[in-house]
Amino acid sequence: MRKKIILSVLTTVAVMSGVLGSAYAAGMIKINVNGTQLQTDTAPKMVNNRVMVPLSSVSKALGASVSWNEKNQTVSIHTTGIPYENVWDENMKDIGPFELARINNTIQVFLAGMDTGIEDLLKKSTFNMDVDRLKQEHFSMGPTMLSTKILDMKTIKKNINGQKPEYLVRVGIQAGGDELRVEYWDLTVLFTPAVDDGKTISTGGKMDYVVTKREVVKSVPVRVQRVFPGFTLEESNEMHPL
């Protein structure tokens, strides 16, 4: 028999997280998720000054899957997609949106080159890296990157006194294949050194920023991957969705 699981959440905490709406004097409680009212099959209610909300409905609205194990009497919540990580906790607002876009463009081209083995993409997006080795290191298994996301950044060198800015960027990669997993890479990204051919000064055919180093931080197996709404990969298990 499928059970309804109710999550007890302190009102103050729930309001801070942006999940709950407000409780009205008439007794009707609304749940807002990212500004949109959530319709649930079990109505939220106030019990002993605590707001009780349906765990399954709220979790799914936030992009997570919820399952119930009858044998172990356990509710499991699995986030889908690539979860954000606050790795370095550095305020990067001084970069500005345009520079961030340029860095992001370089990273996306680099990842596409890694996933497809296209040499031209790797040459445009890297500096002083072994392109032949990069082509084989990931592409040997064929394209497997389902989606990617920049998770965090920190400054290595600031753009001051003529010094080229340099950053460390943590990226997450949803990788498919025989095993569903999320890979975490740290990419060292540098403002592209100028090339002077005696006539013009340019980037030498490279992008505005280039990747100079790649470190694989970890690879975490996952049970569910949600690439986008309507396309979800899931490992088989004994859990039952709520």
C-alpha positions in Angstrom: 0.0 0.0 0.0 1.4 3.3 -1.0 1.8 5.7 1.9 1.5 9.4 2.1 4.5 10.9 3.8 4.1 14.2 5.6 7.1 16.5 6.3 7.0 18.7 9.3 8.7 22.1 8.7 9.0 25.0 11.0 7.2 28.0 9.4 10.1 30.3 9.9 12.6 28.0 8.2 10.2 27.2 5.4 9.5 30.8 4.6 13.3 31.5 4.5 13.8 28.7 2.0 11.1 30.1 -0.2 9.1 26.9 -0.3 6.0 27.9 1.7 3.6 30.7 1.1 1.6 32.3 3.9 -1.0 30.8 6.2 -4.3 32.7 6.1 -6.6 33.3 9.1 -9.3 31.2 7.3 -7.1 28.1 7.6 -6.1 27.8 4.0 -2.4 27.4 3.5 -0.8 27.9 0.1 2.6 26.5 -1.0 4.6 28.6 -3.4 7.6 27.1 -5.1 9.8 29.7 -6.9 6.8 32.1 -7.1 4.3 29.5 -8.5 1.5 28.1 -6.4 1.8 24.4 -5.9 -1.2 22.2 -6.2 -1.1 19.1 -3.9 -3.2 16.0 -3.4 -2.9 16.4 0.4 -3.7 19.9 1.8 -1.1 21.6 4.0 -2.2 22.2 7.5 -1.2 23.7 10.8 -0.5 21.3 13.7 0.8 22.5 17.0 2.0 25.7 15.5 3.9 23.8 12.8 3.0 23.8 9.1 2.7 20.3 7.8 3.3 19.9 4.0 3.4 16.9 1.6 7.0 15.9 1.3 6.6 14.2 -2.1 4.8 17.2 -3.8 7.3 19.7 -2.5 10.4 17.6 -3.3 9.2 16.9 -6.9 8.5 20.6 -7.4 12.1 21.3 -6.5 13.4 18.8 -9.0 14.0 15.8 -6.7 12.5 12.3 -6.7 11.1 10.7 -3.5 10.7 7.0 -2.9 9.5 4.9 0.0 11.1 1.6 1.1 8.4 -0.5 3.0 10.9 -3.0 4.3 13.3 -0.4 5.9 10.6 2.1 6.6 12.7 4.8 4.9 11.9 7.8 2.8 14.7 8.7 0.3 15.0 12.0 -1.5 17.3 12.1 -4.5 18.1 15.4 -6.2 18.1 15.2 -10.0 20.4 17.1 -12.3 23.7 18.6 -11.2 23.5 20.0 -7.6 25.2 23.3 -6.9 28.2 23.3 -4.7 29.5 26.2 -2.6 33.1 25.1 -2.7 35.1 28.3 -2.2 32.5 30.9 -1.0 34.1 33.8 -2.8 32.2 36.9 -4.0 32.8 37.0 -7.8 30.6 39.9 -8.6 33.5 42.0 -9.7 34.0 39.8 -12.8 30.8 41.1 -14.3 28.3 39.3 -16.6 30.2 39.9 -19.8 33.5 38.4 -18.6 31.6 35.5 -17.0 29.9 34.9 -20.4 33.3 34.8 -22.1 34.6 32.3 -19.5 31.5 30.2 -19.8 31.8 30.1 -23.6 35.4 28.8 -23.3 34.4 26.1 -20.9 31.5 25.0 -23.1 33.7 24.8 -26.1 36.4 22.9 -24.1 33.8 20.4 -22.8 32.4 19.9 -26.2 35.9 19.2 -27.6 36.5 16.7 -24.8 33.2 14.9 -25.4 33.5 14.7 -29.2 37.2 14.6 -29.7 37.1 17.5 -32.1 40.7 18.8 -32.3 39.7 22.3 -33.5 37.5 22.9 -30.4 40.3 21.9 -28.1 42.9 24.0 -29.8 40.6 27.1 -29.6 39.8 26.7 -25.9 43.2 25.5 -24.4 46.7 26.8 -23.9 49.8 24.7 -23.3 47.8 21.5 -23.0 48.3 18.1 -24.8 45.4 18.2 -27.3 46.1 14.6 -28.5 45.9 13.3 -25.0 42.7 15.2 -24.3 41.1 13.8 -27.4 41.6 10.3 -26.2 41.1 10.8 -22.5 37.3 11.2 -22.6 36.2 10.6 -26.2 37.4 7.0 -26.1 34.0 6.1 -24.7 32.1 8.2 -27.2 30.0 11.3 -26.3 28.6 10.8 -22.8 28.0 14.3 -21.5 24.3 14.8 -21.1 24.5 18.3 -19.5 27.1 20.5 -17.8 27.0 23.3 -15.3 29.4 25.8 -13.7 29.1 25.2 -10.0 31.6 27.6 -8.4 34.6 29.9 -9.1 37.5 31.4 -7.3 40.2 33.9 -8.2 43.8 32.8 -8.7 45.1 36.0 -10.1 43.3 39.4 -10.3 43.2 41.6 -13.3 45.5 44.3 -11.8 48.8 46.0 -12.8 48.7 44.5 -16.2 48.5 40.9 -14.8 46.2 38.6 -16.8 43.2 37.3 -14.7 43.2 33.6 -13.9 40.4 31.6 -12.2 39.7 28.2 -10.9 36.3 26.9 -12.1 34.4 23.9 -10.7 32.1 22.3 -13.3 29.7 19.4 -12.9 29.0 17.0 -15.8 26.1 14.6 -16.0 27.6 11.6 -17.7 25.6 8.7 -19.1 26.8 5.3 -20.2 26.8 2.0 -18.3 26.7 3.9 -15.0 24.9 7.1 -14.3 27.2 9.6 -12.5 28.0 13.2 -12.0 31.7 14.1 -12.6 33.3 17.2 -11.0 36.2 18.9 -12.8 38.3 21.8 -11.7 39.4 23.9 -14.7 42.1 26.5 -14.5 41.0 29.3 -16.9 43.4 32.1 -18.0 42.8 35.3 -20.0 44.4 34.3 -23.4 48.0 35.6 -23.8 48.4 38.0 -26.7 50.2 36.8 -29.8 52.3 39.4 -31.7 53.1 38.4 -35.3 54.8 41.7 -36.1 51.7 43.0 -37.7 48.9 42.6 -35.3 48.3 41.5 -31.7 45.6 38.9 -31.3 44.7 35.7 -29.5 46.2 33.6 -32.2 42.9 32.0 -33.2 42.0 31.1 -29.6 39.0 32.3 -27.5 39.2 35.2 -25.1 39.9 32.8 -22.2 41.6 29.4 -22.4 41.8 26.4 -20.2 45.3 25.6 -19.0 44.7 22.8 -16.6 42.1 20.1 -15.9 41.8 18.1 -12.6 39.1 15.5 -12.1 38.0 16.1 -8.5 35.5 13.2 -8.1 32.9 11.0 -9.9 29.7 10.3 -8.0 27.3 7.5 -9.0 23.7 8.7 -9.0 20.4 6.9 -9.2 18.4 9.5 -11.1 19.5 12.0 -13.8 17.1 14.6 -15.0 18.6 16.3 -18.0 15.5 18.4 -18.6 11.7 18.0 -17.8 10.5 14.9 -19.7 13.9 13.2 -20.0 15.0 11.4 -16.9 17.3 8.4 -16.6 16.9 6.2 -13.5 18.7 3.1 -12.2 16.5 0.2 -11.2 16.1 -0.4 -7.5 13.7 -1.6 -4.8 12.4 1.8 -3.9 8.9 2.8 -4.9 8.1 6.4 -6.0 5.7 8.4 -3.9 
